[in-house]
C-alpha cells in the first residue's frame, strides 16, 4: 500500500478519535457544570444523555450479545437509573 495513503488514513483516524474525545469532554462538562455549581448535586443528571451520545461513537455490536441473553428492562420497571 502507498505510504502516503497510510499516512492519510492514520491522520484521519487520529482526527476522528481526537474529535470524539473533545466532543465527549465538552458534552459532559457542559452538562455537569451546572450540577457542580448548584446544590444539591444530582448524581445521574447527565447519565441518560451521555449514553445517547456514546451510542453515536461506540458500535452497537457490544449490546446485541447482551440483548439476546437478557431483556433491556425487567417487566414492570420504567428504567434502570430512575
PDB file of N, CA, C and O in Angstrom:
ATOM      1  N   UNK A   1       0.841  -1.180   0.000  1.00  0.00           N
ATOM      2  CA  UNK A   1       0.000   0.000   0.000  1.00  0.00           C
ATOM      3  C   UNK A   1       0.888   1.246   0.000  1.00  0.00           C
ATOM      4  O   UNK A   1       1.982   1.251   0.565  1.00  0.00           O
ATOM      5  N   UNK A   2       0.405   2.266  -0.628  1.00  0.00           N
ATOM      6  CA  UNK A   2       1.133   3.518  -0.735  1.00  0.00           C
ATOM      7  C   UNK A   2       1.330   4.134   0.660  1.00  0.00           C
ATOM      8  O   UNK A   2       0.365   4.267   1.412  1.00  0.00           O
ATOM      9  N   UNK A   3       2.562   4.509   1.012  1.00  0.00           N
ATOM     10  CA  UNK A   3       2.796   5.103   2.337  1.00  0.00           C
ATOM     11  C   UNK A   3       2.011   6.394   2.567  1.00  0.00           C
ATOM     12  O   UNK A   3       1.630   6.702   3.697  1.00  0.00           O
ATOM     13  N   UNK A   4       1.775   7.139   1.500  1.00  0.00           N
ATOM     14  CA  UNK A   4       1.008   8.374   1.656  1.00  0.00           C
ATOM     15  C   UNK A   4      -0.442   8.076   2.045  1.00  0.00           C
ATOM     16  O   UNK A   4      -1.031   8.786   2.859  1.00  0.00           O
ATOM     17  N   UNK A   5      -1.008   7.023   1.458  1.00  0.00           N
ATOM     18  CA  UNK A   5      -2.372   6.637   1.822  1.00  0.00           C
ATOM     19  C   UNK A   5      -2.448   6.157   3.267  1.00  0.00           C
ATOM     20  O   UNK A   5      -3.415   6.437   3.974  1.00  0.00           O
ATOM     21  N   UNK A   6      -1.420   5.432   3.696  1.00  0.00           N
ATOM     22  CA  UNK A   6      -1.376   5.000   5.100  1.00  0.00           C
ATOM     23  C   UNK A   6      -1.296   6.203   6.032  1.00  0.00           C
ATOM     24  O   UNK A   6      -1.962   6.241   7.066  1.00  0.00           O
ATOM     25  N   UNK A   7      -0.490   7.171   5.667  1.00  0.00           N
ATOM     26  CA  UNK A   7      -0.350   8.371   6.486  1.00  0.00           C
ATOM     27  C   UNK A   7      -1.661   9.147   6.546  1.00  0.00           C
ATOM     28  O   UNK A   7      -2.054   9.625   7.610  1.00  0.00           O
ATOM     29  N   UNK A   8      -2.333   9.271   5.414  1.00  0.00           N
ATOM     30  CA  UNK A   8      -3.616   9.974   5.395  1.00  0.00           C
ATOM     31  C   UNK A   8      -4.669   9.219   6.203  1.00  0.00           C
ATOM     32  O   UNK A   8      -5.476   9.833   6.901  1.00  0.00           O
ATOM     33  N   UNK A   9      -4.661   7.908   6.109  1.00  0.00           N
ATOM     34  CA  UNK A   9      -5.597   7.102   6.892  1.00  0.00           C
ATOM     35  C   UNK A   9      -5.354   7.233   8.379  1.00  0.00           C
ATOM     36  O   UNK A   9      -6.296   7.340   9.165  1.00  0.00           O
ATOM     37  N   UNK A  10      -4.078   7.226   8.768  1.00  0.00           N
ATOM     38  CA  UNK A  10      -3.749   7.387  10.185  1.00  0.00           C
ATOM     39  C   UNK A  10      -4.117   8.776  10.678  1.00  0.00           C
ATOM     40  O   UNK A  10      -4.605   8.927  11.799  1.00  0.00           O
ATOM     41  N   UNK A  11      -3.890   9.790   9.855  1.00  0.00           N
ATOM     42  CA  UNK A  11      -4.240  11.157  10.253  1.00  0.00           C
ATOM     43  C   UNK A  11      -5.751  11.314  10.391  1.00  0.00           C
ATOM     44  O   UNK A  11      -6.227  11.981  11.310  1.00  0.00           O
ATOM     45  N   UNK A  12      -6.499  10.705   9.486  1.00  0.00           N
ATOM     46  CA  UNK A  12      -7.962  10.785   9.568  1.00  0.00           C
ATOM     47  C   UNK A  12      -8.473  10.063  10.807  1.00  0.00           C
ATOM     48  O   UNK A  12      -9.362  10.561  11.497  1.00  0.00           O
ATOM     49  N   UNK A  13      -7.917   8.901  11.086  1.00  0.00           N
ATOM     50  CA  UNK A  13      -8.323   8.152  12.275  1.00  0.00           C
ATOM     51  C   UNK A  13      -7.981   8.921  13.546  1.00  0.00           C
ATOM     52  O   UNK A  13      -8.776   8.969  14.485  1.00  0.00           O
ATOM     53  N   UNK A  14      -6.806   9.517  13.568  1.00  0.00           N
ATOM     54  CA  UNK A  14      -6.392  10.320  14.720  1.00  0.00           C
ATOM     55  C   UNK A  14      -7.308  11.523  14.889  1.00  0.00           C
ATOM     56  O   UNK A  14      -7.671  11.871  16.013  1.00  0.00           O
ATOM     57  N   UNK A  15      -7.681  12.157  13.797  1.00  0.00           N
ATOM     58  CA  UNK A  15      -8.581  13.307  13.877  1.00  0.00           C
ATOM     59  C   UNK A  15      -9.952  12.929  14.408  1.00  0.00           C
ATOM     60  O   UNK A  15     -10.535  13.662  15.206  1.00  0.00           O
ATOM     61  N   UNK A  16     -10.473  11.780  13.965  1.00  0.00           N
ATOM     62  CA  UNK A  16     -11.772  11.329  14.463  1.00  0.00           C
ATOM     63  C   UNK A  16     -11.717  10.999  15.949  1.00  0.00           C
ATOM     64  O   UNK A  16     -12.627  11.347  16.701  1.00  0.00           O
ATOM     65  N   UNK A  17     -10.654  10.330  16.369  1.00  0.00           N
ATOM     66  CA  UNK A  17     -10.521   9.983  17.784  1.00  0.00           C
ATOM     67  C   UNK A  17     -10.376  11.231  18.646  1.00  0.00           C
ATOM     68  O   UNK A  17     -10.985  11.331  19.712  1.00  0.00           O
ATOM     69  N   UNK A  18      -9.574  12.175  18.184  1.00  0.00           N
ATOM     70  CA  UNK A  18      -9.412  13.428  18.928  1.00  0.00           C
ATOM     71  C   UNK A  18     -10.730  14.187  18.990  1.00  0.00           C
ATOM     72  O   UNK A  18     -11.086  14.731  20.036  1.00  0.00           O
ATOM     73  N   UNK A  19     -11.448  14.227  17.888  1.00  0.00           N
ATOM     74  CA  UNK A  19     -12.749  14.889  17.884  1.00  0.00           C
ATOM     75  C   UNK A  19     -13.731  14.234  18.834  1.00  0.00           C
ATOM     76  O   UNK A  19     -14.507  14.917  19.501  1.00  0.00           O
ATOM     77  N   UNK A  20     -13.699  12.907  18.899  1.00  0.00           N
ATOM     78  CA  UNK A  20     -14.582  12.192  19.816  1.00  0.00           C
ATOM     79  C   UNK A  20     -14.258  12.542  21.263  1.00  0.00           C
ATOM     80  O   UNK A  20     -15.161  12.774  22.067  1.00  0.00           O
ATOM     81  N   UNK A  21     -12.981  12.581  21.593  1.00  0.00           N
ATOM     82  CA  UNK A  21     -12.583  12.891  22.968  1.00  0.00           C
ATOM     83  C   UNK A  21     -12.961  14.318  23.327  1.00  0.00           C
ATOM     84  O   UNK A  21     -13.485  14.567  24.413  1.00  0.00           O
ATOM     85  N   UNK A  22     -12.700  15.256  22.426  1.00  0.00           N
ATOM     86  CA  UNK A  22     -13.026  16.662  22.697  1.00  0.00           C
ATOM     87  C   UNK A  22     -14.535  16.845  22.827  1.00  0.00           C
ATOM     88  O   UNK A  22     -15.002  17.523  23.743  1.00  0.00           O
ATOM     89  N   UNK A  23     -15.297  16.247  21.921  1.00  0.00           N
ATOM     90  CA  UNK A  23     -16.751  16.384  21.971  1.00  0.00           C
ATOM     91  C   UNK A  23     -17.319  15.754  23.239  1.00  0.00           C
ATOM     92  O   UNK A  23     -18.189  16.335  23.888  1.00  0.00           O
ATOM     93  N   UNK A  24     -16.831  14.574  23.591  1.00  0.00           N
ATOM     94  CA  UNK A  24     -17.323  13.900  24.791  1.00  0.00           C
ATOM     95  C   UNK A  24     -17.015  14.708  26.041  1.00  0.00           C
ATOM     96  O   UNK A  24     -17.871  14.859  26.913  1.00  0.00           O
ATOM     97  N   UNK A  25     -15.800  15.224  26.132  1.00  0.00           N
ATOM     98  CA  UNK A  25     -15.423  16.030  27.292  1.00  0.00           C
ATOM     99  C   UNK A  25     -16.242  17.306  27.363  1.00  0.00           C
ATOM    100  O   UNK A  25     -16.692  17.693  28.442  1.00  0.00           O
ATOM    101  N   UNK A  26     -16.440  17.961  26.235  1.00  0.00           N
ATOM    102  CA  UNK A  26     -17.231  19.192  26.224  1.00  0.00           C
ATOM    103  C   UNK A  26     -18.683  18.915  26.571  1.00  0.00           C
ATOM    104  O   UNK A  26     -19.308  19.698  27.285  1.00  0.00           O
ATOM    105  N   UNK A  27     -19.228  17.815  26.077  1.00  0.00           N
ATOM    106  CA  UNK A  27     -20.626  17.493  26.357  1.00  0.00           C
ATOM    107  C   UNK A  27     -20.839  17.222  27.837  1.00  0.00           C
ATOM    108  O   UNK A  27     -21.751  17.776  28.451  1.00  0.00           O
ATOM    109  N   UNK A  28     -20.001  16.373  28.406  1.00  0.00           N
ATOM    110  CA  UNK A  28     -20.151  16.046  29.824  1.00  0.00           C
ATOM    111  C   UNK A  28     -19.843  17.264  30.684  1.00  0.00           C
ATOM    112  O   UNK A  28     -20.519  17.495  31.686  1.00  0.00           O
ATOM    113  N   UNK A  29     -18.834  18.048  30.309  1.00  0.00           N
ATOM    114  CA  UNK A  29     -18.513  19.248  31.078  1.00  0.00           C
ATOM    115  C   UNK A  29     -19.636  20.257  31.068  1.00  0.00           C
ATOM    116  O   UNK A  29     -19.957  20.840  32.103  1.00  0.00           O
ATOM    117  N   UNK A  30     -20.236  20.472  29.914  1.00  0.00           N
ATOM    118  CA  UNK A  30     -21.336  21.435  29.825  1.00  0.00           C
ATOM    119  C   UNK A  30     -22.567  20.935  30.559  1.00  0.00           C
ATOM    120  O   UNK A  30     -23.370  21.729  31.050  1.00  0.00           O
ATOM    121  N   UNK A  31     -22.712  19.643  30.634  1.00  0.00           N
ATOM    122  CA  UNK A  31     -23.879  19.079  31.301  1.00  0.00           C
ATOM    123  C   UNK A  31     -23.683  19.039  32.814  1.00  0.00           C
ATOM    124  O   UNK A  31     -24.626  19.292  33.563  1.00  0.00           O
ATOM    125  N   UNK A  32     -22.490  18.731  33.267  1.00  0.00           N
ATOM    126  CA  UNK A  32     -22.252  18.573  34.697  1.00  0.00           C
ATOM    127  C   UNK A  32     -21.902  19.877  35.403  1.00  0.00           C
ATOM    128  O   UNK A  32     -22.076  19.979  36.618  1.00  0.00           O
ATOM    129  N   UNK A  33     -21.420  20.861  34.683  1.00  0.00           N
ATOM    130  CA  UNK A  33     -21.011  22.108  35.334  1.00  0.00           C
ATOM    131  C   UNK A  33     -22.137  22.762  36.128  1.00  0.00           C
ATOM    132  O   UNK A  33     -21.897  23.185  37.259  1.00  0.00           O
ATOM    133  N   UNK A  34     -23.354  22.867  35.593  1.00  0.00           N
ATOM    134  CA  UNK A  34     -24.429  23.430  36.421  1.00  0.00           C
ATOM    135  C   UNK A  34     -24.714  22.610  37.676  1.00  0.00           C
ATOM    136  O   UNK A  34     -25.113  23.166  38.700  1.00  0.00           O
ATOM    137  N   UNK A  35     -24.514  21.295  37.606  1.00  0.00           N
ATOM    138  CA  UNK A  35     -24.731  20.465  38.791  1.00  0.00           C
ATOM    139  C   UNK A  35     -23.671  20.732  39.850  1.00  0.00           C
ATOM    140  O   UNK A  35     -23.957  20.641  41.044  1.00  0.00           O
ATOM    141  N   UNK A  36     -22.465  21.055  39.437  1.00  0.00           N
ATOM    142  CA  UNK A  36     -21.416  21.347  40.406  1.00  0.00           C
ATOM    143  C   UNK A  36     -21.637  22.696  41.074  1.00  0.00           C
ATOM    144  O   UNK A  36     -21.273  22.888  42.234  1.00  0.00           O
ATOM    145  N   UNK A  37     -22.234  23.628  40.342  1.00  0.00           N
ATOM    146  CA  UNK A  37     -22.462  24.962  40.894  1.00  0.00           C
ATOM    147  C   UNK A  37     -23.677  24.967  41.810  1.00  0.00           C
ATOM    148  O   UNK A  37     -23.642  25.563  42.887  1.00  0.00           O
ATOM    149  N   UNK A  38     -24.751  24.308  41.389  1.00  0.00           N
ATOM    150  CA  UNK A  38     -25.988  24.320  42.159  1.00  0.00           C
ATOM    151  C   UNK A  38     -25.962  23.244  43.239  1.00  0.00           C
ATOM    152  O   UNK A  38     -25.205  22.276  43.161  1.00  0.00           O
ATOM    153  N   UNK A  39     -26.803  23.438  44.243  1.00  0.00           N
ATOM    154  CA  UNK A  39     -26.953  22.428  45.290  1.00  0.00           C
ATOM    155  C   UNK A  39     -28.427  22.070  45.384  1.00  0.00           C
ATOM    156  O   UNK A  39     -29.261  22.951  45.175  1.00  0.00           O
ATOM    157  N   UNK A  40     -28.784  20.875  45.676  1.00  0.00           N
ATOM    158  CA  UNK A  40     -27.952  19.694  45.873  1.00  0.00           C
ATOM    159  C   UNK A  40     -27.517  19.091  44.538  1.00  0.00           C
ATOM    160  O   UNK A  40     -28.182  19.275  43.519  1.00  0.00           O
ATOM    161  N   UNK A  41     -26.438  18.397  44.551  1.00  0.00           N
ATOM    162  CA  UNK A  41     -25.889  17.817  43.331  1.00  0.00           C
ATOM    163  C   UNK A  41     -26.740  16.629  42.885  1.00  0.00           C
ATOM    164  O   UNK A  41     -27.129  15.786  43.693  1.00  0.00           O
ATOM    165  N   UNK A  42     -27.015  16.584  41.604  1.00  0.00           N
ATOM    166  CA  UNK A  42     -27.726  15.452  41.022  1.00  0.00           C
ATOM    167  C   UNK A  42     -26.689  14.532  40.392  1.00  0.00           C
ATOM    168  O   UNK A  42     -26.005  14.908  39.440  1.00  0.00           O
ATOM    169  N   UNK A  43     -26.582  13.343  40.926  1.00  0.00           N
ATOM    170  CA  UNK A  43     -25.502  12.456  40.511  1.00  0.00           C
ATOM    171  C   UNK A  43     -25.697  11.959  39.082  1.00  0.00           C
ATOM    172  O   UNK A  43     -24.750  11.950  38.295  1.00  0.00           O
ATOM    173  N   UNK A  44     -26.910  11.548  38.741  1.00  0.00           N
ATOM    174  CA  UNK A  44     -27.147  10.942  37.430  1.00  0.00           C
ATOM    175  C   UNK A  44     -27.851  11.885  36.472  1.00  0.00           C
ATOM    176  O   UNK A  44     -28.587  11.432  35.595  1.00  0.00           O
ATOM    177  N   UNK A  45     -27.643  13.177  36.620  1.00  0.00           N
ATOM    178  CA  UNK A  45     -28.367  14.140  35.793  1.00  0.00           C
ATOM    179  C   UNK A  45     -28.037  13.993  34.315  1.00  0.00           C
ATOM    180  O   UNK A  45     -28.899  14.238  33.470  1.00  0.00           O
ATOM    181  N   UNK A  46     -26.823  13.604  33.984  1.00  0.00           N
ATOM    182  CA  UNK A  46     -26.406  13.548  32.585  1.00  0.00           C
ATOM    183  C   UNK A  46     -26.237  12.130  32.070  1.00  0.00           C
ATOM    184  O   UNK A  46     -25.841  11.935  30.921  1.00  0.00           O
ATOM    185  N   UNK A  47     -26.526  11.152  32.888  1.00  0.00           N
ATOM    186  CA  UNK A  47     -26.204   9.782  32.502  1.00  0.00           C
ATOM    187  C   UNK A  47     -26.980   9.331  31.274  1.00  0.00           C
ATOM    188  O   UNK A  47     -26.406   8.712  30.378  1.00  0.00           O
ATOM    189  N   UNK A  48     -28.271   9.630  31.216  1.00  0.00           N
ATOM    190  CA  UNK A  48     -29.057   9.195  30.068  1.00  0.00           C
ATOM    191  C   UNK A  48     -28.618   9.910  28.796  1.00  0.00           C
ATOM    192  O   UNK A  48     -28.549   9.293  27.734  1.00  0.00           O
ATOM    193  N   UNK A  49     -28.320  11.206  28.892  1.00  0.00           N
ATOM    194  CA  UNK A  49     -27.841  11.927  27.706  1.00  0.00           C
ATOM    195  C   UNK A  49     -26.475  11.421  27.285  1.00  0.00           C
ATOM    196  O   UNK A  49     -26.191  11.325  26.092  1.00  0.00           O
ATOM    197  N   UNK A  50     -25.622  11.096  28.256  1.00  0.00           N
ATOM    198  CA  UNK A  50     -24.300  10.593  27.931  1.00  0.00           C
ATOM    199  C   UNK A  50     -24.395   9.241  27.227  1.00  0.00           C
ATOM    200  O   UNK A  50     -23.623   8.967  26.309  1.00  0.00           O
ATOM    201  N   UNK A  51     -25.328   8.398  27.647  1.00  0.00           N
ATOM    202  CA  UNK A  51     -25.493   7.106  26.991  1.00  0.00           C
ATOM    203  C   UNK A  51     -25.953   7.296  25.552  1.00  0.00           C
ATOM    204  O   UNK A  51     -25.553   6.541  24.666  1.00  0.00           O
ATOM    205  N   UNK A  52     -26.782   8.287  25.318  1.00  0.00           N
ATOM    206  CA  UNK A  52     -27.241   8.570  23.957  1.00  0.00           C
ATOM    207  C   UNK A  52     -26.088   9.045  23.086  1.00  0.00           C
ATOM    208  O   UNK A  52     -25.951   8.605  21.945  1.00  0.00           O
ATOM    209  N   UNK A  53     -25.260   9.939  23.614  1.00  0.00           N
ATOM    210  CA  UNK A  53     -24.127  10.451  22.841  1.00  0.00           C
ATOM    211  C   UNK A  53     -23.091   9.357  22.611  1.00  0.00           C
ATOM    212  O   UNK A  53     -22.520   9.264  21.525  1.00  0.00           O
ATOM    213  N   UNK A  54     -22.844   8.531  23.622  1.00  0.00           N
ATOM    214  CA  UNK A  54     -21.849   7.476  23.438  1.00  0.00           C
ATOM    215  C   UNK A  54     -22.309   6.459  22.403  1.00  0.00           C
ATOM    216  O   UNK A  54     -21.478   5.797  21.781  1.00  0.00           O
ATOM    217  N   UNK A  55     -23.624   6.323  22.208  1.00  0.00           N
ATOM    218  CA  UNK A  55     -24.121   5.407  21.181  1.00  0.00           C
ATOM    219  C   UNK A  55     -23.741   5.881  19.782  1.00  0.00           C
ATOM    220  O   UNK A  55     -23.711   5.079  18.848  1.00  0.00           O
ATOM    221  N   UNK A  56     -23.453   7.166  19.623  1.00  0.00           N
ATOM    222  CA  UNK A  56     -23.024   7.673  18.326  1.00  0.00           C
ATOM    223  C   UNK A  56     -21.619   7.201  17.971  1.00  0.00           C
ATOM    224  O   UNK A  56     -21.286   7.064  16.794  1.00  0.00           O
ATOM    225  N   UNK A  57     -20.792   6.952  18.989  1.00  0.00           N
ATOM    226  CA  UNK A  57     -19.388   6.649  18.749  1.00  0.00           C
ATOM    227  C   UNK A  57     -19.047   5.175  18.895  1.00  0.00           C
ATOM    228  O   UNK A  57     -18.147   4.680  18.216  1.00  0.00           O
ATOM    229  N   UNK A  58     -19.753   4.466  19.770  1.00  0.00           N
ATOM    230  CA  UNK A  58     -19.409   3.077  20.022  1.00  0.00           C
ATOM    231  C   UNK A  58     -20.352   2.173  19.237  1.00  0.00           C
ATOM    232  O   UNK A  58     -21.556   2.424  19.207  1.00  0.00           O
ATOM    233  N   UNK A  59     -19.832   1.133  18.606  1.00  0.00           N
ATOM    234  CA  UNK A  59     -20.697   0.254  17.817  1.00  0.00           C
ATOM    235  C   UNK A  59     -21.694  -0.478  18.703  1.00  0.00           C
ATOM    236  O   UNK A  59     -21.415  -0.776  19.864  1.00  0.00           O
ATOM    237  N   UNK A  60     -22.852  -0.758  18.140  1.00  0.00           N
ATOM    238  CA  UNK A  60     -23.899  -1.403  18.921  1.00  0.00           C
ATOM    239  C   UNK A  60     -23.719  -2.911  18.986  1.00  0.00           C
ATOM    240  O   UNK A  60     -24.556  -3.598  19.572  1.00  0.00           O
ATOM    241  N   UNK A  61     -22.669  -3.438  18.412  1.00  0.00           N
ATOM    242  CA  UNK A  61     -22.429  -4.872  18.473  1.00  0.00           C
ATOM    243  C   UNK A  61     -22.201  -5.372  19.877  1.00  0.00           C
ATOM    244  O   UNK A  61     -22.489  -6.532  20.173  1.00  0.00           O
ATOM    245  N   UNK A  62     -21.686  -4.518  20.757  1.00  0.00           N
ATOM    246  CA  UNK A  62     -21.478  -4.918  22.142  1.00  0.00           C
ATOM    247  C   UNK A  62     -22.815  -5.164  22.833  1.00  0.00           C
ATOM    248  O   UNK A  62     -22.907  -6.019  23.714  1.00  0.00           O
ATOM    249  N   UNK A  63     -23.840  -4.432  22.449  1.00  0.00           N
ATOM    250  CA  UNK A  63     -25.125  -4.542  23.119  1.00  0.00           C
ATOM    251  C   UNK A  63     -25.961  -5.691  22.567  1.00  0.00           C
ATOM    252  O   UNK A  63     -26.865  -6.167  23.254  1.00  0.00           O
ATOM    253  N   UNK A  64     -25.691  -6.146  21.363  1.00  0.00           N
ATOM    254  CA  UNK A  64     -26.520  -7.201  20.784  1.00  0.00           C
ATOM    255  C   UNK A  64     -26.299  -8.530  21.486  1.00  0.00           C
ATOM    256  O   UNK A  64     -27.239  -9.311  21.633  1.00  0.00           O
ATOM    257  N   UNK A  65     -25.073  -8.802  21.923  1.00  0.00           N
ATOM    258  CA  UNK A  65     -24.822 -10.057  22.626  1.00  0.00           C
ATOM    259  C   UNK A  65     -25.557 -10.075  23.964  1.00  0.00           C
ATOM    260  O   UNK A  65     -26.073 -11.115  24.373  1.00  0.00           O
ATOM    261  N   UNK A  66     -25.607  -8.953  24.634  1.00  0.00           N
ATOM    262  CA  UNK A  66     -26.312  -8.877  25.909  1.00  0.00           C
ATOM    263  C   UNK A  66     -27.819  -8.944  25.677  1.00  0.00           C
ATOM    264  O   UNK A  66     -28.539  -9.577  26.448  1.00  0.00           O
ATOM    265  N   UNK A  67     -28.294  -8.297  24.623  1.00  0.00           N
ATOM    266  CA  UNK A  67     -29.719  -8.257  24.352  1.00  0.00           C
ATOM    267  C   UNK A  67     -30.323  -9.619  24.059  1.00  0.00           C
ATOM    268  O   UNK A  67     -31.519  -9.824  24.270  1.00  0.00           O
ATOM    269  N   UNK A  68     -29.521 -10.546  23.578  1.00  0.00           N
ATOM    270  CA  UNK A  68     -30.042 -11.879  23.282  1.00  0.00           C
ATOM    271  C   UNK A  68     -30.222 -12.708  24.546  1.00  0.00           C
ATOM    272  O   UNK A  68     -31.072 -13.596  24.583  1.00  0.00           O
ATOM    273  N   UNK A  69     -29.439 -12.433  25.573  1.00  0.00           N
ATOM    274  CA  UNK A  69     -29.493 -13.257  26.772  1.00  0.00           C
ATOM    275  C   UNK A  69     -30.431 -12.702  27.832  1.00  0.00           C
ATOM    276  O   UNK A  69     -30.985 -13.471  28.617  1.00  0.00           O
ATOM    277  N   UNK A  70     -30.624 -11.405  27.877  1.00  0.00           N
ATOM    278  CA  UNK A  70     -31.497 -10.821  28.893  1.00  0.00           C
ATOM    279  C   UNK A  70     -32.196  -9.600  28.315  1.00  0.00           C
ATOM    280  O   UNK A  70     -31.645  -8.924  27.446  1.00  0.00           O
ATOM    281  N   UNK A  71     -33.406  -9.309  28.791  1.00  0.00           N
ATOM    282  CA  UNK A  71     -34.113  -8.128  28.284  1.00  0.00           C
ATOM    283  C   UNK A  71     -33.457  -6.846  28.772  1.00  0.00           C
ATOM    284  O   UNK A  71     -32.769  -6.833  29.792  1.00  0.00           O
ATOM    285  N   UNK A  72     -33.680  -5.775  28.033  1.00  0.00           N
ATOM    286  CA  UNK A  72     -33.090  -4.490  28.411  1.00  0.00           C
ATOM    287  C   UNK A  72     -33.653  -4.002  29.736  1.00  0.00           C
ATOM    288  O   UNK A  72     -32.915  -3.468  30.563  1.00  0.00           O
ATOM    289  N   UNK A  73     -34.945  -4.176  29.944  1.00  0.00           N
ATOM    290  CA  UNK A  73     -35.583  -3.773  31.194  1.00  0.00           C
ATOM    291  C   UNK A  73     -36.396  -4.934  31.738  1.00  0.00           C
ATOM    292  O   UNK A  73     -37.013  -5.686  30.983  1.00  0.00           O
ATOM    293  N   UNK A  74     -36.390  -5.068  33.035  1.00  0.00           N
ATOM    294  CA  UNK A  74     -37.218  -6.094  33.654  1.00  0.00           C
ATOM    295  C   UNK A  74     -38.683  -5.696  33.529  1.00  0.00           C
ATOM    296  O   UNK A  74     -38.988  -4.504  33.510  1.00  0.00           O
ATOM    297  N   UNK A  75     -39.584  -6.646  33.445  1.00  0.00           N
ATOM    298  CA  UNK A  75     -41.007  -6.304  33.340  1.00  0.00           C
ATOM    299  C   UNK A  75     -41.470  -5.485  34.545  1.00  0.00           C
ATOM    300  O   UNK A  75     -41.167  -5.812  35.692  1.00  0.00           O
ATOM    301  N   UNK A  76     -42.205  -4.423  34.259  1.00  0.00           N
ATOM    302  CA  UNK A  76     -42.721  -3.580  35.331  1.00  0.00           C
ATOM    303  C   UNK A  76     -41.795  -2.466  35.763  1.00  0.00           C
ATOM    304  O   UNK A  76     -42.170  -1.659  36.614  1.00  0.00           O
ATOM    305  N   UNK A  77     -40.595  -2.392  35.205  1.00  0.00           N
ATOM    306  CA  UNK A  77     -39.655  -1.337  35.594  1.00  0.00           C
ATOM    307  C   UNK A  77     -39.617  -0.289  34.511  1.00  0.00           C
ATOM    308  O   UNK A  77     -39.639  -0.609  33.323  1.00  0.00           O
ATOM    309  N   UNK A  78     -39.560   0.969  34.921  1.00  0.00           N
ATOM    310  CA  UNK A  78     -39.550   2.059  33.945  1.00  0.00           C
ATOM    311  C   UNK A  78     -38.167   2.284  33.373  1.00  0.00           C
ATOM    312  O   UNK A  78     -38.038   2.562  32.181  1.00  0.00           O
ATOM    313  N   UNK A  79     -37.141   2.175  34.179  1.00  0.00           N
ATOM    314  CA  UNK A  79     -35.785   2.423  33.717  1.00  0.00           C
ATOM    315  C   UNK A  79     -34.787   2.030  34.779  1.00  0.00           C
ATOM    316  O   UNK A  79     -35.128   1.890  35.953  1.00  0.00           O
ATOM    317  N   UNK A  80     -33.557   1.853  34.358  1.00  0.00           N
ATOM    318  CA  UNK A  80     -32.530   1.393  35.275  1.00  0.00           C
ATOM    319  C   UNK A  80     -32.095   2.503  36.216  1.00  0.00           C
ATOM    320  O   UNK A  80     -31.815   2.234  37.384  1.00  0.00           O
ATOM    321  N   UNK A  81     -32.031   3.734  35.749  1.00  0.00           N
ATOM    322  CA  UNK A  81     -31.438   4.812  36.522  1.00  0.00           C
ATOM    323  C   UNK A  81     -32.471   5.724  37.168  1.00  0.00           C
ATOM    324  O   UNK A  81     -32.116   6.817  37.610  1.00  0.00           O
ATOM    325  N   UNK A  82     -33.701   5.330  37.239  1.00  0.00           N
ATOM    326  CA  UNK A  82     -34.738   6.180  37.844  1.00  0.00           C
ATOM    327  C   UNK A  82     -35.031   5.748  39.253  1.00  0.00           C
ATOM    328  O   UNK A  82     -35.876   6.347  39.918  1.00  0.00           O
TER     329      UNK A  82
END
